[in-house]
Structure formats: structure tokens, C-alpha cells
Amino acid sequence: MFAHLSALLGGLVTAGWAGSIGCFIGPLVIWLVKKETMPFVADQAREALNFNITLAGLFLVLFMLGILTFGIGFLIVIPLMLIIGVAALVFIVIAAIKSNEGVAYRYPFAIRLVK
């Protein structure tokens, strides 16, 4: 549960200049510390890490799209970022609740980079 919520906390704390980076520091630390001793915690931390890396990549692509279109693309990119951000918040809350119940949660749109 803390791996999922630490991503949310990291995003809130570092939202000014490194929001995407702050989102995956918490799950990364939890995964590195617990991967040998607690398999369920390591699995959920890895899942949260993969989801937040996917989100960071997606936001980077959207931001670059806005810049490459000389700012005109931001008319589309900013609403997309807001929608994706709200969806990510919902998925993170669901994941935290499920993992607190002892159920392994899989994010629906995460690219599984860390195995």
C-alpha cells in the first residue's frame, strides 16, 4: 500500500519542478529494500514503479508534443494531461486499497519495464 501511496506523495511534494521523477522514487526505494524479504510488497512496489515510469514517459511525450508544435499543441496536451492525471489518481487509490486488502493489483496501462 505504501508503494502506491508514496508515488502519490512524491508527485505532490515535487510537483513544482520534478513531478514525474518524484512519483517513482518512493516505489523504487520500497522495491529495492523489500525485494528479497517480502515478495508481495516487492511485487506491488514493482507494479507501482512500472506504472509511474509509464506515466512519466507519457507526460514527457505530451510535453514534447506541445513544444514541437510551437505551443499550439498545448491546447490539446493540457486537457489530456489533466485527464490522465485524474485517471492516474483513481488507479493509485484503487491499487492502494486492493494491496491493503492483500490482493495483487495490476495497473491496466502500465508498461512492465522493471521485472
Backbone as CSV, one residue per row, in Angstrom:
resi,resn,N_x,N_y,N_z,CA_x,CA_y,CA_z,C_x,C_y,C_z
1,MET,0.829,-1.181,0.000,0.000,0.000,0.000,0.878,1.252,0.000
2,PHE,1.961,1.235,0.785,2.802,2.415,0.866,3.533,2.689,-0.445
3,ALA,3.822,1.649,-1.211,4.483,1.857,-2.501,3.578,2.653,-3.433
4,HIS,2.306,2.322,-3.454,1.366,3.040,-4.307,1.165,4.474,-3.812
5,LEU,0.989,4.628,-2.521,0.735,5.964,-1.976,1.988,6.850,-1.959
6,SER,3.174,6.215,-1.885,4.398,7.020,-1.916,4.579,7.677,-3.273
7,ALA,4.089,7.033,-4.326,4.137,7.658,-5.651,3.262,8.905,-5.672
8,LEU,2.107,8.805,-5.072,1.204,9.953,-4.990,1.823,11.066,-4.158
9,LEU,2.403,10.715,-3.036,3.053,11.705,-2.177,4.250,12.343,-2.879
10,GLY,5.037,11.535,-3.567,6.185,12.068,-4.296,5.768,13.042,-5.376
11,GLY,4.667,12.749,-6.043,4.153,13.655,-7.058,3.678,14.965,-6.468
12,LEU,3.078,14.904,-5.286,2.600,16.134,-4.633,3.754,16.978,-4.099
13,VAL,4.761,16.316,-3.547,5.880,17.034,-2.944,6.751,17.705,-4.001
14,THR,7.010,17.009,-5.110,7.930,17.542,-6.114,7.224,18.079,-7.352
15,ALA,5.968,18.405,-7.240,5.181,18.804,-8.415,5.706,20.066,-9.081
16,GLY,6.449,20.881,-8.384,6.919,22.118,-8.979,7.887,21.924,-10.122
17,TRP,8.954,21.149,-9.919,9.982,21.057,-10.951,10.267,19.630,-11.393
18,ALA,9.905,18.656,-10.603,10.239,17.281,-10.967,9.117,16.339,-10.574
19,GLY,7.895,16.679,-10.907,6.746,15.876,-10.515,6.827,14.444,-11.000
20,SER,7.250,14.228,-12.220,7.327,12.875,-12.764,8.416,12.066,-12.088
21,ILE,9.534,12.701,-11.783,10.637,11.987,-11.138,10.259,11.619,-9.704
22,GLY,9.631,12.518,-8.996,9.253,12.262,-7.615,8.259,11.132,-7.470
23,CYS,7.505,10.865,-8.522,6.483,9.825,-8.455,7.058,8.424,-8.385
24,PHE,8.254,8.211,-8.898,8.742,6.837,-8.847,9.911,6.625,-7.898
25,ILE,10.292,7.635,-7.139,11.358,7.453,-6.153,10.873,6.592,-4.982
26,GLY,9.665,6.847,-4.473,9.127,6.060,-3.353,8.971,4.587,-3.683
27,PRO,8.274,4.237,-4.785,8.168,2.821,-5.138,9.526,2.162,-5.406
28,LEU,10.465,2.916,-5.979,11.801,2.371,-6.250,12.513,2.013,-4.956
29,VAL,12.456,2.907,-3.975,13.116,2.650,-2.692,12.478,1.445,-2.005
30,ILE,11.161,1.391,-1.980,10.473,0.265,-1.331,10.798,-1.038,-2.042
31,TRP,10.824,-1.022,-3.369,11.142,-2.240,-4.124,12.573,-2.697,-3.848
32,LEU,13.528,-1.761,-3.834,14.921,-2.133,-3.594,15.140,-2.675,-2.190
33,VAL,14.435,-2.125,-1.212,14.622,-2.552,0.174,13.922,-3.883,0.454
34,LYS,12.735,-4.090,-0.108,11.913,-5.248,0.259,11.896,-6.380,-0.766
35,LYS,12.638,-6.270,-1.871,12.519,-7.269,-2.929,12.996,-8.662,-2.514
36,GLU,13.869,-8.746,-1.538,14.370,-10.053,-1.104,13.560,-10.643,0.047
37,THR,12.973,-9.802,0.879,12.354,-10.303,2.101,10.838,-10.430,2.040
38,MET,10.173,-9.578,1.271,8.706,-9.584,1.230,8.233,-9.612,-0.224
39,PRO,7.928,-10.788,-0.753,7.583,-10.903,-2.177,6.345,-10.102,-2.584
40,PHE,5.310,-10.065,-1.756,4.095,-9.326,-2.124,4.367,-7.832,-2.166
41,VAL,5.084,-7.326,-1.177,5.422,-5.901,-1.146,6.297,-5.553,-2.346
42,ALA,7.260,-6.413,-2.650,8.138,-6.166,-3.796,7.343,-6.170,-5.099
43,ASP,6.381,-7.072,-5.220,5.558,-7.139,-6.430,4.737,-5.871,-6.603
44,GLN,4.124,-5.409,-5.549,3.301,-4.208,-5.638,4.150,-2.946,-5.827
45,ALA,5.333,-2.913,-5.217,6.233,-1.778,-5.423,6.723,-1.754,-6.869
46,ARG,7.016,-2.918,-7.422,7.432,-3.014,-8.824,6.302,-2.571,-9.746
47,GLU,5.086,-2.961,-9.414,3.935,-2.556,-10.214,3.738,-1.041,-10.160
48,ALA,3.856,-0.456,-8.975,3.738,0.997,-8.837,4.874,1.705,-9.567
49,LEU,6.062,1.145,-9.507,7.208,1.725,-10.200,6.998,1.710,-11.708
50,ASN,6.555,0.587,-12.240,6.294,0.486,-13.677,5.215,1.467,-14.125
51,PHE,4.163,1.579,-13.350,3.074,2.493,-13.699,3.567,3.941,-13.715
52,ASN,4.354,4.312,-12.732,4.816,5.690,-12.645,5.891,6.007,-13.676
53,ILE,6.692,5.035,-14.061,7.624,5.238,-15.167,6.843,5.432,-16.461
54,THR,5.790,4.646,-16.649,4.939,4.796,-17.823,4.305,6.184,-17.860
55,LEU,3.788,6.630,-16.724,3.200,7.974,-16.657,4.224,9.062,-16.954
56,ALA,5.415,8.931,-16.396,6.456,9.935,-16.636,6.807,9.999,-18.118
57,GLY,6.923,8.843,-18.747,7.212,8.815,-20.181,6.095,9.427,-20.996
58,LEU,4.869,9.126,-20.632,3.716,9.661,-21.347,3.637,11.184,-21.215
59,PHE,3.851,11.686,-20.007,3.827,13.135,-19.810,4.979,13.817,-20.543
60,LEU,6.136,13.167,-20.600,7.261,13.721,-21.341,6.940,13.814,-22.832
61,VAL,6.350,12.751,-23.383,5.962,12.764,-24.801,4.928,13.854,-25.070
62,LEU,3.943,13.977,-24.206,2.931,15.016,-24.396,3.538,16.415,-24.294
63,PHE,4.438,16.608,-23.357,5.088,17.905,-23.212,5.918,18.235,-24.449
64,MET,6.657,17.256,-24.946,7.462,17.474,-26.148,6.571,17.764,-27.352
65,LEU,5.425,17.118,-27.424,4.473,17.392,-28.500,4.004,18.842,-28.445
66,GLY,3.748,19.327,-27.256,3.350,20.719,-27.094,4.440,21.686,-27.519
67,ILE,5.686,21.356,-27.187,6.800,22.227,-27.559,7.067,22.166,-29.062
68,LEU,7.043,20.970,-29.630,7.353,20.818,-31.055,6.327,21.484,-31.966
69,THR,5.138,21.700,-31.456,4.116,22.388,-32.260,4.081,23.878,-31.945
70,PHE,5.182,24.377,-31.369,5.336,25.791,-31.039,4.222,26.302,-30.130
71,GLY,3.786,25.466,-29.204,2.804,25.877,-28.214,1.359,25.639,-28.604
72,ILE,1.097,25.473,-29.879,-0.294,25.254,-30.311,-0.805,23.911,-29.808
73,GLY,0.077,22.919,-29.760,-0.315,21.589,-29.287,-0.734,21.570,-27.831
74,PHE,-0.335,22.570,-27.071,-0.725,22.615,-25.658,-2.232,22.779,-25.485
75,LEU,-2.912,23.250,-26.505,-4.379,23.318,-26.431,-4.991,21.930,-26.300
76,ILE,-4.323,20.944,-26.844,-4.780,19.552,-26.730,-4.063,18.840,-25.595
77,VAL,-2.775,19.138,-25.440,-1.943,18.420,-24.476,-2.364,18.682,-23.031
78,ILE,-2.663,19.920,-22.685,-3.001,20.242,-21.292,-4.279,19.539,-20.835
79,PRO,-5.370,19.554,-21.620,-6.534,18.769,-21.189,-6.252,17.268,-21.105
80,LEU,-5.430,16.750,-22.029,-5.057,15.329,-21.962,-4.277,15.030,-20.688
81,MET,-3.362,15.913,-20.332,-2.585,15.716,-19.100,-3.488,15.724,-17.866
82,LEU,-4.476,16.606,-17.864,-5.412,16.656,-16.734,-6.228,15.373,-16.640
83,ILE,-6.716,14.883,-17.769,-7.498,13.646,-17.781,-6.645,12.466,-17.344
84,ILE,-5.433,12.386,-17.857,-4.528,11.293,-17.482,-4.162,11.396,-16.006
85,GLY,-3.959,12.607,-15.508,-3.638,12.788,-14.097,-4.758,12.339,-13.173
86,VAL,-5.995,12.660,-13.533,-7.141,12.229,-12.715,-7.285,10.706,-12.783
87,ALA,-7.105,10.131,-13.965,-7.184,8.675,-14.100,-6.082,8.000,-13.292
88,ALA,-4.879,8.563,-13.316,-3.779,8.004,-12.532,-4.084,8.066,-11.042
89,LEU,-4.664,9.161,-10.598,-5.042,9.291,-9.189,-6.045,8.209,-8.800
90,VAL,-7.039,7.977,-9.644,-8.036,6.937,-9.374,-7.370,5.569,-9.319
91,PHE,-6.491,5.269,-10.294,-5.818,3.969,-10.312,-4.930,3.771,-9.095
92,ILE,-4.247,4.842,-8.655,-3.378,4.734,-7.486,-4.188,4.468,-6.225
93,VAL,-5.321,5.132,-6.075,-6.175,4.902,-4.904,-6.726,3.475,-4.916
94,ILE,-7.177,3.015,-6.075,-7.676,1.637,-6.182,-6.565,0.646,-5.842
95,ALA,-5.360,0.897,-6.365,-4.232,-0.002,-6.098,-3.894,-0.041,-4.617
96,ALA,-3.923,1.110,-3.951,-3.617,1.156,-2.523,-4.662,0.383,-1.720
97,ILE,-5.922,0.534,-2.074,-6.988,-0.185,-1.368,-6.855,-1.687,-1.583
98,LYS,-6.647,-2.094,-2.833,-6.521,-3.527,-3.137,-5.310,-4.137,-2.451
99,SER,-4.175,-3.456,-2.497,-2.982,-4.022,-1.871,-3.114,-4.056,-0.352
100,ASN,-3.846,-3.112,0.228,-4.101,-3.153,1.658,-4.950,-4.359,2.039
101,GLU,-5.821,-4.781,1.113,-6.632,-5.980,1.339,-5.860,-7.265,1.063
102,GLY,-4.632,-7.148,0.558,-3.830,-8.333,0.266,-4.033,-8.879,-1.135
103,VAL,-4.665,-8.099,-1.991,-4.927,-8.514,-3.372,-3.907,-7.830,-4.275
104,ALA,-3.235,-8.612,-5.103,-2.264,-8.039,-6.040,-3.008,-7.242,-7.103
105,TYR,-2.611,-5.998,-7.288,-3.259,-5.119,-8.258,-2.342,-4.904,-9.446
106,ARG,-2.903,-4.964,-10.629,-2.171,-4.693,-11.862,-2.777,-3.462,-12.519
107,TYR,-1.944,-2.458,-12.743,-2.413,-1.265,-13.434,-2.734,-1.624,-14.880
108,PRO,-3.835,-1.105,-15.392,-4.259,-1.515,-16.736,-3.378,-0.988,-17.863
109,PHE,-2.701,0.121,-17.692,-1.954,0.726,-18.805,-0.464,0.854,-18.509
110,ALA,0.077,0.009,-17.674,1.486,0.115,-17.319,2.338,-0.745,-18.245
111,ILE,3.436,-0.164,-18.685,4.418,-0.921,-19.447,5.344,-1.565,-18.417
112,ARG,5.466,-2.858,-18.460,6.248,-3.597,-17.460,7.741,-3.557,-17.818
113,LEU,8.423,-2.507,-17.374,9.839,-2.337,-17.654,10.716,-3.012,-16.591
114,VAL,10.335,-2.888,-15.340,11.072,-3.498,-14.230,10.449,-4.853,-13.954
115,LYS,11.271,-5.876,-14.001,10.722,-7.235,-13.813,11.261,-7.905,-12.581
